[in-house]
Amino acid sequence: MHKGLAFCLLLSLSLCNLIPPSMAKNGVVTMELWCVAKNNAEDAQLQSALDWACGAGGADCSPILQGGPCNDPTDIQNTASYAFNDYFLKHGMTDESCNFDNTAALTSLNPSYNKCKFPSSLSSSNASLSSPSTAYGMGSSEDLNGSNQISQLWIWHLMTSLLLIAFSWVMG
């Protein structure tokens, strides 16, 4: 029984390698990001940053106005998050465009709620997806074309070898 369980576990792990990983775009791994208000930010700081984002910052704040799908006068964090995210998407999706006097941060957790849908870094057409805040890897100076395939190849060989060892152990 113990050998059969080990065999099934190794077989399952090996089959996981048959599922192709998500492909990077031009060698850059991208992830969906949103700019949101920090949980520990003071309400007064958030209100000041929100006023700036909706005013001089040029964020589209119509969804957070009264009657809008993102209007929540009881939650300054949700309200500010929507404005911060809109500004972030319109201004290059960089760390600097998601700061707001240190009251905002980037997250990969979708902040959308109820009927309030936050567009993400991947849905924006106003900025490059290879900006520093959405690109992860070795850096733009590295030419790593094909390195993903090489790294997957040695893992494939390792897992196949382990599967063969386990199979011979179970059968022998």
ROKOLLO-468048 format. One record per residue (C-alpha): residue number from 1; residue in one letter; y, z, x negated. Coordinates in pm, whole numbers, plus 50000, padded with zeros to 5 digits. Each point is the difference from the previous one (the first is absolute). Layout:
BEGIN
<rec numi="NUM" voba="a" yy="Y" zz="Z" xx="X"/>
...
//
This chain:
BEGIN
<rec numi="1" voba="m" yy="50000" zz="50000" xx="50000"/>
<rec numi="2" voba="h" yy="50242" zz="50095" xx="49720"/>
<rec numi="3" voba="k" yy="49937" zz="49674" xx="49814"/>
<rec numi="4" voba="g" yy="50051" zz="49798" xx="50318"/>
<rec numi="5" voba="l" yy="50334" zz="50170" xx="50066"/>
<rec numi="6" voba="a" yy="50115" zz="49931" xx="49643"/>
<rec numi="7" voba="f" yy="49895" zz="49638" xx="50035"/>
<rec numi="8" voba="c" yy="50193" zz="49958" xx="50326"/>
<rec numi="9" voba="l" yy="50308" zz="50159" xx="49846"/>
<rec numi="10" voba="l" yy="49993" zz="49772" xx="49696"/>
<rec numi="11" voba="l" yy="49934" zz="49697" xx="50218"/>
<rec numi="12" voba="s" yy="50300" zz="50090" xx="50217"/>
<rec numi="13" voba="l" yy="50222" zz="50042" xx="49695"/>
<rec numi="14" voba="s" yy="49888" zz="49665" xx="49864"/>
<rec numi="15" voba="l" yy="50061" zz="49823" xx="50329"/>
<rec numi="16" voba="c" yy="50356" zz="50135" xx="49999"/>
<rec numi="17" voba="n" yy="50061" zz="49787" xx="49691"/>
<rec numi="18" voba="l" yy="49914" zz="49689" xx="50199"/>
<rec numi="19" voba="i" yy="50306" zz="50052" xx="50218"/>
<rec numi="20" voba="p" yy="50289" zz="49821" xx="49830"/>
<rec numi="21" voba="p" yy="50299" zz="50221" xx="49915"/>
<rec numi="22" voba="s" yy="50342" zz="49915" xx="50137"/>
<rec numi="23" voba="m" yy="50154" zz="49725" xx="49794"/>
<rec numi="24" voba="a" yy="50319" zz="50052" xx="49814"/>
<rec numi="25" voba="k" yy="50286" zz="49759" xx="50049"/>
<rec numi="26" voba="n" yy="50085" zz="49828" xx="49671"/>
<rec numi="27" voba="g" yy="49823" zz="50276" xx="49811"/>
<rec numi="28" voba="v" yy="50211" zz="50273" xx="50163"/>
<rec numi="29" voba="v" yy="49848" zz="50253" xx="50236"/>
<rec numi="30" voba="t" yy="50230" zz="50056" xx="50294"/>
<rec numi="31" voba="m" yy="50002" zz="50279" xx="50251"/>
<rec numi="32" voba="e" yy="50184" zz="50062" xx="50322"/>
<rec numi="33" voba="l" yy="50292" zz="50238" xx="49951"/>
<rec numi="34" voba="w" yy="50265" zz="50166" xx="50215"/>
<rec numi="35" voba="c" yy="50310" zz="50196" xx="49905"/>
<rec numi="36" voba="v" yy="50017" zz="50326" xx="50195"/>
<rec numi="37" voba="a" yy="50200" zz="50322" xx="50007"/>
<rec numi="38" voba="k" yy="49853" zz="50278" xx="49788"/>
<rec numi="39" voba="n" yy="49849" zz="50291" xx="50192"/>
<rec numi="40" voba="n" yy="50195" zz="50253" xx="49796"/>
<rec numi="41" voba="a" yy="50341" zz="49831" xx="50034"/>
<rec numi="42" voba="e" yy="50273" zz="50203" xx="50169"/>
<rec numi="43" voba="d" yy="50110" zz="49873" xx="50341"/>
<rec numi="44" voba="a" yy="50365" zz="49981" xx="49890"/>
<rec numi="45" voba="q" yy="49905" zz="49786" xx="49697"/>
<rec numi="46" voba="l" yy="49786" zz="49775" xx="50219"/>
<rec numi="47" voba="q" yy="50282" zz="49959" xx="50251"/>
<rec numi="48" voba="s" yy="50244" zz="49907" xx="49724"/>
<rec numi="49" voba="a" yy="49756" zz="49748" xx="49851"/>
<rec numi="50" voba="l" yy="49924" zz="49864" xx="50347"/>
<rec numi="51" voba="d" yy="50371" zz="49953" xx="50073"/>
<rec numi="52" voba="w" yy="50042" zz="49810" xx="49673"/>
<rec numi="53" voba="a" yy="49689" zz="49783" xx="50054"/>
<rec numi="54" voba="c" yy="50111" zz="49901" xx="50351"/>
<rec numi="55" voba="g" yy="50361" zz="49951" xx="49893"/>
<rec numi="56" voba="a" yy="50090" zz="49876" xx="49653"/>
<rec numi="57" voba="g" yy="49633" zz="49947" xx="49911"/>
<rec numi="58" voba="g" yy="49959" zz="49734" xx="50267"/>
<rec numi="59" voba="a" yy="49663" zz="50114" xx="50138"/>
<rec numi="60" voba="d" yy="49911" zz="49878" xx="50348"/>
<rec numi="61" voba="c" yy="50011" zz="50325" xx="50193"/>
<rec numi="62" voba="s" yy="49985" zz="49854" xx="50351"/>
<rec numi="63" voba="p" yy="49638" zz="50121" xx="50054"/>
<rec numi="64" voba="i" yy="50107" zz="50362" xx="49937"/>
<rec numi="65" voba="l" yy="50297" zz="49987" xx="50236"/>
<rec numi="66" voba="q" yy="49975" zz="50146" xx="50351"/>
<rec numi="67" voba="g" yy="49753" zz="49797" xx="50203"/>
<rec numi="68" voba="g" yy="49838" zz="49849" xx="49691"/>
<rec numi="69" voba="p" yy="49626" zz="50031" xx="49934"/>
<rec numi="70" voba="c" yy="50062" zz="50223" xx="49696"/>
<rec numi="71" voba="n" yy="50266" zz="50226" xx="50150"/>
<rec numi="72" voba="d" yy="49896" zz="50363" xx="49955"/>
<rec numi="73" voba="p" yy="50304" zz="50230" xx="49997"/>
<rec numi="74" voba="t" yy="49773" zz="50302" xx="49945"/>
<rec numi="75" voba="d" yy="49854" zz="49870" xx="49672"/>
<rec numi="76" voba="i" yy="50247" zz="49909" xx="49726"/>
<rec numi="77" voba="q" yy="49714" zz="49913" xx="49762"/>
<rec numi="78" voba="n" yy="49862" zz="49728" xx="50227"/>
<rec numi="79" voba="t" yy="50348" zz="49867" xx="50069"/>
<rec numi="80" voba="a" yy="50104" zz="49996" xx="49636"/>
<rec numi="81" voba="s" yy="49665" zz="49854" xx="49895"/>
<rec numi="82" voba="y" yy="50051" zz="49694" xx="50216"/>
<rec numi="83" voba="a" yy="50346" zz="49934" xx="49856"/>
<rec numi="84" voba="f" yy="49887" zz="50070" xx="49642"/>
<rec numi="85" voba="n" yy="49706" zz="49763" xx="50038"/>
<rec numi="86" voba="d" yy="50218" zz="49721" xx="50140"/>
<rec numi="87" voba="y" yy="50243" zz="50038" xx="49710"/>
<rec numi="88" voba="f" yy="49712" zz="50007" xx="49750"/>
<rec numi="89" voba="l" yy="49853" zz="49676" xx="50135"/>
<rec numi="90" voba="k" yy="50338" zz="49823" xx="49997"/>
<rec numi="91" voba="h" yy="50105" zz="50112" xx="49653"/>
<rec numi="92" voba="g" yy="49723" zz="49895" xx="49765"/>
<rec numi="93" voba="m" yy="49730" zz="50259" xx="50069"/>
<rec numi="94" voba="t" yy="50068" zz="50189" xx="49679"/>
<rec numi="95" voba="d" yy="49991" zz="50371" xx="49922"/>
<rec numi="96" voba="e" yy="50381" zz="49998" xx="50002"/>
<rec numi="97" voba="s" yy="50010" zz="49855" xx="50351"/>
<rec numi="98" voba="c" yy="49791" zz="50294" xx="50123"/>
<rec numi="99" voba="n" yy="50184" zz="50298" xx="49860"/>
<rec numi="100" voba="f" yy="50288" zz="50099" xx="50230"/>
<rec numi="101" voba="d" yy="50114" zz="50288" xx="49778"/>
<rec numi="102" voba="n" yy="49638" zz="50103" xx="49947"/>
<rec numi="103" voba="t" yy="49931" zz="50044" xx="50373"/>
<rec numi="104" voba="a" yy="49755" zz="49709" xx="50025"/>
<rec numi="105" voba="a" yy="49672" zz="49898" xx="49842"/>
<rec numi="106" voba="l" yy="49750" zz="49715" xx="50013"/>
<rec numi="107" voba="t" yy="49676" zz="50045" xx="50188"/>
<rec numi="108" voba="s" yy="49691" zz="49793" xx="50069"/>
<rec numi="109" voba="l" yy="49946" zz="50186" xx="50329"/>
<rec numi="110" voba="n" yy="50130" zz="49805" xx="50298"/>
<rec numi="111" voba="p" yy="50278" zz="50209" xx="50161"/>
<rec numi="112" voba="s" yy="49992" zz="49805" xx="50329"/>
<rec numi="113" voba="y" yy="49968" zz="50211" xx="50310"/>
<rec numi="114" voba="n" yy="49975" zz="49930" xx="50374"/>
<rec numi="115" voba="k" yy="50197" zz="49678" xx="50064"/>
<rec numi="116" voba="c" yy="50195" zz="50033" xx="49675"/>
<rec numi="117" voba="k" yy="49850" zz="49753" xx="49754"/>
<rec numi="118" voba="f" yy="50120" zz="50011" xx="49639"/>
<rec numi="119" voba="p" yy="49982" zz="49668" xx="49813"/>
<rec numi="120" voba="s" yy="49837" zz="50036" xx="49658"/>
<rec numi="121" voba="s" yy="50057" zz="49858" xx="49655"/>
<rec numi="122" voba="l" yy="49731" zz="49738" xx="50069"/>
<rec numi="123" voba="s" yy="50162" zz="49886" xx="50324"/>
<rec numi="124" voba="s" yy="50345" zz="49955" xx="49850"/>
<rec numi="125" voba="s" yy="50121" zz="49650" xx="49918"/>
<rec numi="126" voba="n" yy="50325" zz="50119" xx="49840"/>
<rec numi="127" voba="a" yy="49857" zz="50126" xx="49673"/>
<rec numi="128" voba="s" yy="49752" zz="49918" xx="49730"/>
<rec numi="129" voba="l" yy="49660" zz="50161" xx="50023"/>
<rec numi="130" voba="s" yy="49988" zz="50027" xx="49624"/>
<rec numi="131" voba="s" yy="50284" zz="50247" xx="49979"/>
<rec numi="132" voba="p" yy="49934" zz="50315" xx="49795"/>
<rec numi="133" voba="s" yy="49935" zz="50213" xx="50307"/>
<rec numi="134" voba="t" yy="49722" zz="49783" xx="50141"/>
<rec numi="135" voba="a" yy="49832" zz="49862" xx="49691"/>
<rec numi="136" voba="y" yy="49736" zz="50198" xx="49822"/>
<rec numi="137" voba="g" yy="49829" zz="49895" xx="49682"/>
<rec numi="138" voba="m" yy="50054" zz="49969" xx="49630"/>
<rec numi="139" voba="g" yy="50350" zz="49861" xx="50026"/>
<rec numi="140" voba="s" yy="50156" zz="49659" xx="50009"/>
<rec numi="141" voba="s" yy="49961" zz="49937" xx="49627"/>
<rec numi="142" voba="e" yy="49622" zz="50022" xx="50011"/>
<rec numi="143" voba="d" yy="49794" zz="49689" xx="50068"/>
<rec numi="144" voba="l" yy="49692" zz="50135" xx="50171"/>
<rec numi="145" voba="n" yy="49880" zz="49684" xx="50173"/>
<rec numi="146" voba="g" yy="49626" zz="50031" xx="50040"/>
<rec numi="147" voba="s" yy="49982" zz="50365" xx="49894"/>
<rec numi="148" voba="n" yy="49918" zz="50107" xx="50357"/>
<rec numi="149" voba="q" yy="49699" zz="49769" xx="50002"/>
<rec numi="150" voba="i" yy="49887" zz="50128" xx="49659"/>
<rec numi="151" voba="s" yy="50022" zz="50363" xx="50108"/>
<rec numi="152" voba="q" yy="49806" zz="49924" xx="50318"/>
<rec numi="153" voba="l" yy="49738" zz="49812" xx="49800"/>
<rec numi="154" voba="w" yy="49903" zz="50294" xx="49779"/>
<rec numi="155" voba="i" yy="49987" zz="50231" xx="50301"/>
<rec numi="156" voba="w" yy="49773" zz="49751" xx="50175"/>
<rec numi="157" voba="h" yy="49766" zz="49994" xx="49698"/>
<rec numi="158" voba="l" yy="50000" zz="50379" xx="49975"/>
<rec numi="159" voba="m" yy="49921" zz="50046" xx="50369"/>
<rec numi="160" voba="t" yy="49727" zz="49734" xx="49990"/>
<rec numi="161" voba="s" yy="49842" zz="50170" xx="49699"/>
<rec numi="162" voba="l" yy="50009" zz="50337" xx="50174"/>
<rec numi="163" voba="l" yy="49847" zz="49847" xx="50309"/>
<rec numi="164" voba="l" yy="49716" zz="49849" xx="49796"/>
<rec numi="165" voba="i" yy="49938" zz="50333" xx="49823"/>
<rec numi="166" voba="a" yy="49995" zz="50184" xx="50332"/>
<rec numi="167" voba="f" yy="49769" zz="49743" xx="50153"/>
<rec numi="168" voba="s" yy="49755" zz="50022" xx="49711"/>
<rec numi="169" voba="w" yy="50018" zz="50381" xx="50017"/>
<rec numi="170" voba="v" yy="49919" zz="49999" xx="50373"/>
<rec numi="171" voba="m" yy="49720" zz="49746" xx="49966"/>
<rec numi="172" voba="g" yy="49852" zz="50152" xx="49682"/>
//
